[in-house]
Amino acid sequence: MNWIILINAGLFEVDFTFCLAKAKTVQGNPFFLWIAGFLISLTISIILILES
């Protein structure tokens, strides 16, 4: 079970790096949405890593 949690944490890490890269290329409201996605993905990833 811990491997599944760890794989999901890794997928969220890929997601937060993608969101951060997209946030660098946009301005205005989309910037804040990508940053929100980054923060949410980062938080979920850390929680999953600490849980496994």
ABEGO torsion letter per residue (X at the ends): XAAAAAAAAAAAAAAAAAAAAAAAABBEAAAAAAAAAAAAAAAAAAAAAAAX
